[in-house]
């Protein structure tokens, strides 16, 4: 055989083997197939995740909206409770301020009653001032002496001023008297001491007020003690 042909034959055989061996080696390598399969799985998993992601986000958003709604309702309830608490505290404070002197004013009413009885005990005929005769003696320069009636008038005037001042002071704290004479008897404001038939008077009306009643603002402080016309039918 010709040496040149032999050389070309060997070269071609070696080239064929060199080219074919890497291809077979690549196709026969197990790691290449695993990598291709893993890549496909990752792609499918990514696609599924992308498809499921909007639904998950929507569900989370609904949960957040529910929590926000619940917290908003709780906040509104707490705000309403706080406003009611403020109103109750303000009303209680006003009541304590308005009715703080209830017991003290009730005790003072006894003093007012005593002063009123003292004024009524003096007849009007004794409250007229007496006339003093002029002194004819020029040597006597002393002032005319006061009589007992003059002293009584001055005492009556002083008691009357004290009575008025005490009522005025009580009125500053919304303590006011009321006389129900001629009104319809009200068991919530009046205390009946007796009943008497009186012709020409409507039964159940107040005939006489023996002790005046008092109120402090819109609350009864003391009921009026009265006599009531009796029904004779």
Backbone torsions as a table, in degrees:
resi	resn	phi	psi	omega
1	UNK	NA	151.1	179.5
2	UNK	-73.2	130.4	-179.0
3	UNK	-59.2	-32.9	-179.3
4	UNK	-66.8	-44.4	178.2
5	UNK	-63.8	-39.0	179.3
6	UNK	-62.6	-38.6	179.5
7	UNK	-65.6	-42.4	179.6
8	UNK	-67.1	-35.9	179.2
9	UNK	-65.8	-41.9	178.9
10	UNK	-66.9	-38.4	-179.4
11	UNK	-65.7	-41.9	179.9
12	UNK	-65.4	-39.6	179.6
13	UNK	-64.2	-43.7	179.5
14	UNK	-64.4	-39.3	179.8
15	UNK	-64.4	-40.3	179.5
16	UNK	-64.4	-41.0	179.1
17	UNK	-68.1	-39.3	-178.9
18	UNK	-66.5	-34.5	-179.3
19	UNK	-78.6	-40.0	-175.5
20	UNK	-75.5	-29.2	-176.6
21	UNK	-66.1	-45.9	178.2
22	UNK	-61.8	-34.8	179.7
23	UNK	-65.2	-45.8	178.2
24	UNK	-65.2	-35.8	-179.6
25	UNK	-64.8	-40.2	179.7
26	UNK	-68.1	-45.1	-177.9
27	UNK	-68.1	-30.4	-177.1
28	UNK	-86.0	-7.8	-176.9
29	UNK	-75.3	127.4	-175.5
30	UNK	-72.1	-25.2	-174.2
31	UNK	-71.2	-29.4	-179.1
32	UNK	-66.9	-42.5	177.7
33	UNK	-65.2	-36.9	179.1
34	UNK	-66.2	-38.2	179.7
35	UNK	-68.4	-39.0	177.9
36	UNK	-65.2	-39.8	179.6
37	UNK	-68.2	-40.0	178.4
38	UNK	-64.5	-39.5	179.1
39	UNK	-63.8	-39.6	177.8
40	UNK	-65.6	-42.1	178.4
41	UNK	-62.8	-42.2	179.2
42	UNK	-62.8	-40.1	178.8
43	UNK	-63.7	-44.3	179.5
44	UNK	-64.6	-41.3	179.1
45	UNK	-64.3	-39.2	179.2
46	UNK	-65.3	-41.8	179.0
47	UNK	-64.2	-42.1	178.6
48	UNK	-64.5	-39.9	179.0
49	UNK	-63.5	-42.1	179.1
50	UNK	-65.8	-34.2	178.1
51	UNK	-71.9	-37.0	-177.4
52	UNK	-81.9	-18.4	-175.2
53	UNK	-61.4	-45.3	178.0
54	UNK	-59.6	-38.9	179.3
55	UNK	-65.8	-40.4	178.6
56	UNK	-66.1	-43.2	178.6
57	UNK	-63.4	-38.5	178.3
58	UNK	-65.3	-40.2	179.0
59	UNK	-66.0	-42.6	177.1
60	UNK	-63.0	-39.1	178.9
61	UNK	-63.3	-40.1	177.6
62	UNK	-64.4	-40.0	177.4
63	UNK	-62.6	-42.0	178.9
64	UNK	-64.8	-41.1	178.8
65	UNK	-63.7	-38.3	177.6
66	UNK	-64.1	-43.2	178.4
67	UNK	-63.9	-41.5	178.8
68	UNK	-62.8	-41.5	178.6
69	UNK	-63.6	-42.7	178.8
70	UNK	-64.6	-44.6	178.9
71	UNK	-64.2	-37.3	178.0
72	UNK	-64.3	-42.2	178.3
73	UNK	-64.1	-42.5	178.0
74	UNK	-62.0	-40.5	179.1
75	UNK	-63.8	-41.3	179.1
76	UNK	-65.2	-41.5	177.3
77	UNK	-62.4	-43.9	179.0
78	UNK	-64.3	-38.6	178.4
79	UNK	-64.9	-42.3	178.1
80	UNK	-64.1	-41.8	177.8
81	UNK	-63.2	-39.4	-179.9
82	UNK	-66.9	-40.1	178.3
83	UNK	-64.4	-43.0	177.3
84	UNK	-62.8	-38.8	178.2
85	UNK	-64.2	-40.8	177.6
86	UNK	-63.4	-42.8	180.0
87	UNK	-65.1	-42.9	178.7
88	UNK	-63.9	-40.4	179.2
89	UNK	-65.4	-40.3	178.2
90	UNK	-65.3	-42.4	178.6
91	UNK	-65.2	-41.2	178.2
92	UNK	-65.5	-37.7	178.3
93	UNK	-64.6	-42.8	178.5
94	UNK	-65.1	-40.4	178.5
95	UNK	-65.1	-41.3	177.6
96	UNK	-63.3	-37.8	178.8
97	UNK	-71.1	-40.3	-176.4
98	UNK	-73.5	-37.1	-173.9
99	UNK	-109.9	20.6	-179.3
100	UNK	-67.6	-28.7	-176.8
101	UNK	-99.6	19.6	-176.6
102	UNK	-59.0	-50.5	-178.5
103	UNK	-66.8	-41.4	-179.9
104	UNK	-64.9	-41.9	178.9
105	UNK	-65.9	-37.5	177.1
106	UNK	-61.6	-36.7	176.8
107	UNK	-70.2	-35.1	179.8
108	UNK	-69.6	-23.5	-180.0
109	UNK	-63.1	-29.5	176.1
110	UNK	-64.7	-37.5	177.2
111	UNK	-66.5	-40.4	178.0
112	UNK	-62.4	-39.9	179.8
113	UNK	-65.0	-40.8	-180.0
114	UNK	-64.6	-43.4	178.2
115	UNK	-64.3	-38.1	178.7
116	UNK	-65.2	-41.4	177.1
117	UNK	-64.7	-37.3	178.5
118	UNK	-64.2	-39.5	179.1
119	UNK	-67.6	-38.9	-178.7
120	UNK	-73.9	-19.4	-176.7
121	UNK	-75.2	-15.0	-179.1
122	UNK	-97.1	120.5	179.3
123	UNK	-65.2	151.8	179.9
124	UNK	-66.9	-26.1	-179.1
125	UNK	-66.7	-24.9	-179.8
126	UNK	-88.9	-1.0	-177.4
127	UNK	-96.5	7.3	176.9
128	UNK	-90.4	129.9	-178.0
129	UNK	-66.9	145.7	178.9
130	UNK	-88.2	150.1	178.3
131	UNK	-92.4	133.9	-179.7
132	UNK	-100.0	127.6	177.7
133	UNK	-66.9	142.0	179.1
134	UNK	-71.6	141.9	-178.6
135	UNK	-78.0	129.3	179.6
136	UNK	-86.2	-16.0	-178.6
137	UNK	-83.3	128.2	179.5
138	UNK	-79.4	-22.9	-178.0
139	UNK	-78.5	-23.9	-179.2
140	UNK	-88.9	106.7	-177.5
141	UNK	-103.2	5.3	-178.9
142	UNK	-73.8	151.2	-179.8
143	UNK	-72.6	153.1	179.6
144	UNK	-65.2	141.8	-179.9
145	UNK	-74.9	143.4	177.7
146	UNK	-80.3	144.0	177.2
147	UNK	-87.9	171.5	178.2
148	UNK	-63.6	-31.6	178.8
149	UNK	-67.8	-35.8	177.6
150	UNK	-64.2	-43.0	177.6
151	UNK	-64.5	-36.5	178.3
152	UNK	-65.2	-40.0	179.1
153	UNK	-64.2	-42.8	179.5
154	UNK	-65.7	-40.1	178.0
155	UNK	-64.5	-42.6	178.1
156	UNK	-61.4	-40.7	179.3
157	UNK	-64.4	-41.2	178.9
158	UNK	-65.2	-41.7	177.9
159	UNK	-65.1	-39.4	179.3
160	UNK	-64.8	-40.6	178.0
161	UNK	-64.8	-39.5	177.7
162	UNK	-64.2	-41.6	179.0
163	UNK	-62.6	-45.1	180.0
164	UNK	-65.8	-41.5	-179.7
165	UNK	-64.5	-39.0	179.3
166	UNK	-66.4	-42.2	177.0
167	UNK	-64.5	-37.5	178.9
168	UNK	-66.0	-38.6	178.4
169	UNK	-66.7	-41.4	177.9
170	UNK	-65.3	-34.8	179.8
171	UNK	-65.5	-27.7	177.4
172	UNK	-63.3	-26.9	180.0
173	UNK	-104.9	26.3	174.1
174	UNK	64.8	27.0	174.4
175	UNK	-99.1	113.3	-174.6
176	UNK	-129.1	143.4	178.1
177	UNK	-85.1	160.4	172.9
178	UNK	-146.3	139.7	179.4
179	UNK	-115.8	111.0	-174.0
180	UNK	-90.0	20.9	-178.2
181	UNK	-60.9	127.3	-179.0
182	UNK	89.3	-8.8	179.6
183	UNK	-88.0	167.7	175.7
184	UNK	-71.6	138.5	-178.6
185	UNK	-65.2	130.1	179.8
186	UNK	-122.6	110.2	-177.7
187	UNK	-63.7	-18.1	178.7
188	UNK	-79.8	-19.5	-177.8
189	UNK	-123.1	-14.4	-175.4
190	UNK	-120.7	148.7	174.8
191	UNK	-118.3	113.4	-176.8
192	UNK	-79.4	122.0	176.7
193	UNK	-92.3	-31.2	179.3
194	UNK	-159.7	167.2	174.0
195	UNK	-128.7	141.3	-178.7
196	UNK	-145.9	136.2	175.5
197	UNK	-74.6	129.0	-179.6
198	UNK	-130.5	115.8	178.7
199	UNK	-63.4	138.9	178.9
200	UNK	84.9	-4.6	179.0
201	UNK	-106.5	142.9	179.2
202	UNK	-72.7	129.1	179.1
203	UNK	-61.4	141.1	179.3
204	UNK	91.1	0.9	177.0
205	UNK	-94.9	159.3	-178.9
206	UNK	-78.4	120.1	-179.1
207	UNK	-85.2	-42.2	-175.6
208	UNK	-149.7	145.6	176.6
209	UNK	-112.3	108.6	-179.0
210	UNK	-85.1	-29.1	176.8
211	UNK	-139.9	121.6	-175.4
212	UNK	-66.1	142.9	176.6
213	UNK	-90.4	163.5	-178.6
214	UNK	-137.5	147.5	174.5
215	UNK	-127.1	150.5	172.2
216	UNK	-118.6	109.2	-169.6
217	UNK	57.0	-121.2	-179.8
218	UNK	-100.9	14.1	-178.3
219	UNK	-111.9	138.8	179.9
220	UNK	-72.8	125.8	177.4
221	UNK	-94.1	-42.6	176.3
222	UNK	-151.0	132.6	179.1
223	UNK	-73.5	147.3	177.2
224	UNK	-78.8	134.4	178.6
225	UNK	-91.5	117.9	-169.1
226	UNK	-134.1	165.7	167.7
227	UNK	-106.5	142.4	-172.3
228	UNK	-119.3	142.4	177.4
229	UNK	-70.9	129.3	-175.4
230	UNK	-87.8	145.9	176.4
231	UNK	-87.6	120.0	-176.6
232	UNK	-97.8	0.4	-178.4
233	UNK	-77.1	NA	NA
